[in-house]
């Protein structure tokens, strides 16, 4: 299982030290840019699910391209 945690900079070293001490946990830090990308992709997938359920209105891609 993979888990993404958001931790304040001042608390991170203590938590990372604790997690690194656990043999069954692998710790990998990611950049703020990658974290933001993950959040944006997650939001896009959630929006797509809402569109498919009819709870959110979709916008045609052609309209978006015409704005550019």
PASE-845056 format. One record per atom (N, C-alpha, C): residue in one letter; x, y, z. Coordinates in steps of 0.001 Angstrom, whole numbers, plus 500000, padded with zeros to 6 digits. Each point is the difference from the previous one (the first is absolute). Layout:
residues N
AXYZ...
END
This chain:
residues 68
X500855498832500000X499145501168500000X500903501233500000X499572501005499254X500729501259499977X499132501066500633X500647500873500780X499299501062500699X500767501293499777X499285501054499677X500610501310499831X499652500840501219X501024500489500693X499800500800501202X500439501432499752X499281500929500564X500417501403499955X500361500399501424X501272500364500192X500532500273501330X500710501342499972X499853500752501071X500705501278500072X501503499754500023X500750500939499446X501451499856499891X500671499800501355X499500500660501022X500656499884501299X499724498658500689X498930499320499650X499664498711500602X500511498820499172X500317500214498741X500368498907499097X501207499193500455X501089500616500429X501173499188500375X499698498957501089X499223500385500988X499674499051501075X499178498831499475X498999500299499193X499153498938499467X500790499105499047X500819500608499140X500802499207499068X500967499089500736X500592500490501071X500917499178500798X499254498802500583X498808500234500497X499205498923500567X499612498983498921X499541500489498851X499595499102498921X501180499207499454X501157500632499887X501194499298499513X500429498893500967X499625500114501258X500327498976500977X499135498759499896X498955500060499217X499110498852499818X500444499203498778X500302498733500197X500549499180498916X499011499788498857X498719500104500271X498991499725498981X499529501256499265X500652501144500257X499610501258499361X501156500507499141X499697500353498759X500968500657499122X499584501450499896X500941500906500227X499698501427499957X500621500591498744X499190500746499263X500481500693498808X499374501384500002X500809501027500033X499463501357499962X499820500424498545X499006500848499771X499765500520498663X500005501523500069X500235500614498867X500065501461499948X498598500598500136X499957501271500322X498719500697500094X499271499983498656X500771500082498911X499394499995498668X499312498664499717X500665498910500355X499398498679499782X498779499818500892X500082500493501208X498867499913500918X498803500759499442X500255501181499461X498926500797499418X499403499284498787X500847499391499185X499522499258498833X499109498846500429X500387499275501034X499191498887500505X498632500516500446X499990501118500720X498732500568500470X499120500427498834X500595500606498970X499224500451498845X499433498822499220X500771498931499864X499507498814499308X498863499368500800X500171499941501305X498950499447500873X498709500803499842X500111501317499986X498827500859499840X499342499777498637X500817499851498961X499457499775498654X499234498679499936X500538498968500625X499327498698500004X498681500092500772X500011500698501117X498768500176500774X498960500773499196X500429501039499281X499076500770499164X499430499138498874X500832499168499409X499533499115498934X498941499036500530X500221499486501192X499011499105500607X498682500730500223X500062501254500431X498780500788500201X499283500256498675X500761500257498947X499404500212498677X499285498729499550X500646498870500187X499394498734499579X498730499689500786X499929500452501245X498808499785500821X498929501047499716X500341501012499196X499050501054499678X499896501081501058X500936500029500931X499972500988501081X500820501244499674X500717499956498905X500811501140499568X499888500076498488X499818501220499489X499837500167498564X501371500085499333X500171499219498953X501253499992499247X500019501158499009X501180500365499604X500191501052499012X500709499390498796X499467500175498803X500631499399498821X501439500487499804X500872499086499615X501407500336499776X500149501061498913X499116499977499024X500064500987498913X499855501419500556X499128500183500979X499835501323500617X501287500444500676X500660499082500676X501265500338500652X501068500382498977X500061499240498914X500990500297498956X499713501331499317X498747500334499825X499637501271499363X500405501190500862X500099499815501308X500419501093500895X501481500327499863X500749499038499540X501462500181499900X500365500791498815
END
